[in-house]
Amino acid sequence: MAQRVINFNPGPSALPLSVLEQAKSEMLDFQGSGMSVLETSHRAKNFEAVLDSAIQRIKRLLGLDDSYQVLFLQGGASMQFAMVPMNLAAGKPVDYVNTGIWATKAIKEARICGKQTRVVGSSEDAKFTHIPEKITINPDAAYLHITSNNTIRGTQWKSFPDAGAVPLVSDMSSDIFSRRFDPRPFGLIYAGAQKNLGPAGVTLVIIREDMLKRVPQDLPTMFKYSTYAENRSLYNTPPCFSIYVCELVLKWIEETIGGLDRMEKINEEKAAILYNYIDSQDFYRGTARPDSRSPMNVTFLLPEAELEKEFLAGAAQAGLIGLKGHRSVGGLRASIYNATTTESVKTLVDFMKHFAKR
C-alpha cells in the first residue's frame, strides 16, 4: 500500500485510521455473516443492531433524552435546506441568521418553498469573517435557523443565541460531535456525515417530538420527517454502509477518545497549535476574526495570491493534501476535524515554517 497522506480536505474528510482498518477487516465477512455489510439487508438483525447502536451512541454523546428522535436520511444537508421549512414552518414566519454560503443556500430554499423568510442577523457586510453580534429574536417565528460552523470562512458560533420559546434549528454538518453543547433549545439539528461523523451518503437528523407534530400531511411521503420517525429510518433502503461506518466513528469517539469533553479538548489543542503559529508571524494571515475562529476549519492567506499554487504543490509533495481554499473565496484552508491528529497539525505547521523561510 502506498504511504497514506495527511488529509486536510473539508469533506469528504479524514476518517480515523482504526475505523478504516475495522471496515477493511469486515469488508468480506460482516460479523460472521459470510457477506459484506454492503450486501446485507437493511432488515437483517445484524444491521438493525448497528443502527440501534449508532442511535444510542448519539444519544449518549449528545445527552439527548427520550424527547428526541435520531434519524438517518439521504440527500445531504442541502436537502435539509428545503425539508426544514417544508416540515416545520407551521404557517409562521421562519427566521435565519446568515453567516456564509451554506446559510445563504438555506435561506434561498426556504424562500423557494414559499415561506415568509426573515434574515434576522448577518455578517455579509464583513464578508462573513465573524459571527453576527446583533440578532433580532422574533417570538412569532416558527424557528430560528443557524449554521453552527462556517467551513468556507472559518467561523463558528462559540455560544448559541437564546431565542426563548422559539426553537433553534441548526446545520451542524461541520462541527457535530466536536464539542459539548446543550441540546435542549434545539427543535432540530441536521448534519451531513462526511466531515466529523462518517462517509458521504447519509445525513443525520435529530428532531424533538413536538416538532414532529408540525409536519403537514400533504407533503410527499419521502419529504416528511414523520415518515422516517415512524419507521426508524427504514421506510426505504437506507445507506447501510455509511451508517455502519458512522457507528464505528461514534464508537471511536465514545470508547477510544473518551467522549465529547475529551474530543473538544483535543480539538481546541489542535486549533491552538495552528492559530498560535499564524498569529506569531506576518507571512501568513488568518481571515476569520479571532473571536469567531473555527477550530474545525482554519482559513488563511499568503502575502501574494500567486504563491498559493507553489504552496499547494509543495504541500502535496510533502504528503499534505486538501489545503486549497473554497473556490468562492480562494486562499488556503486546513480542515482539522475530529480524525485529524495533533501530529498532523504539527507537521503542517512545520511545512508552513519551512515554506515561509524559503
HELIX and SHEET records of a PDB file:
HELIX    1   1 LEU A   17  SER A   25  1                                   9    
HELIX    2   2 PHE A   30  GLY A   32  5                                   3    
HELIX    3   3 LYS A   45  LEU A   62  1                                  18    
HELIX    4   4 GLY A   76  LEU A   88  1                                  13    
HELIX    5   5 ILE A  101  ILE A  112  1                                  12    
HELIX    6   6 GLU A  124  ALA A  126  5                                   3    
HELIX    7   7 GLU A  209  LEU A  212  1                                   4    
HELIX    8   8 THR A  221  PHE A  223  5                                   3    
HELIX    9   9 TYR A  225  GLU A  230  1                                   6    
HELIX   10  10 CYS A  240  LYS A  251  1                                  12    
HELIX   11  11 TRP A  252  ILE A  257  3                                   6    
HELIX   12  12 LEU A  260  ASP A  279  1                                  20    
HELIX   13  13 PRO A  290  SER A  292  5                                   3    
HELIX   14  14 ALA A  305  LEU A  307  5                                   3    
HELIX   15  15 GLU A  308  GLN A  317  1                                  10    
HELIX   16  16 THR A  342  LYS A  357  1                                  16    
SHEET    1   A 2 ILE A   6  ASN A   7  0                                        
SHEET    2   A 2 LEU A 320  ILE A 321  1                                        
SHEET    1   B 7 TYR A  68  LEU A  73  0                                        
SHEET    2   B 7 THR A 203  ARG A 208 -1                                        
SHEET    3   B 7 PHE A 186  GLY A 192 -1                                        
SHEET    4   B 7 LEU A 168  ASP A 171  1                                        
SHEET    5   B 7 LEU A 144  THR A 147  1                                        
SHEET    6   B 7 VAL A  94  ASN A  98  1                                        
SHEET    7   B 7 THR A 117  SER A 122  1                                        
SHEET    1   C 2 ASN A 149  ASN A 150  0                                        
SHEET    2   C 2 THR A 155  GLN A 156 -1                                        
SHEET    1   D 3 ARG A 285  GLY A 286  0                                        
SHEET    2   D 3 ASN A 297  LEU A 301 -1                                        
SHEET    3   D 3 LEU A 332  SER A 335 -1                                        
END                                                                             
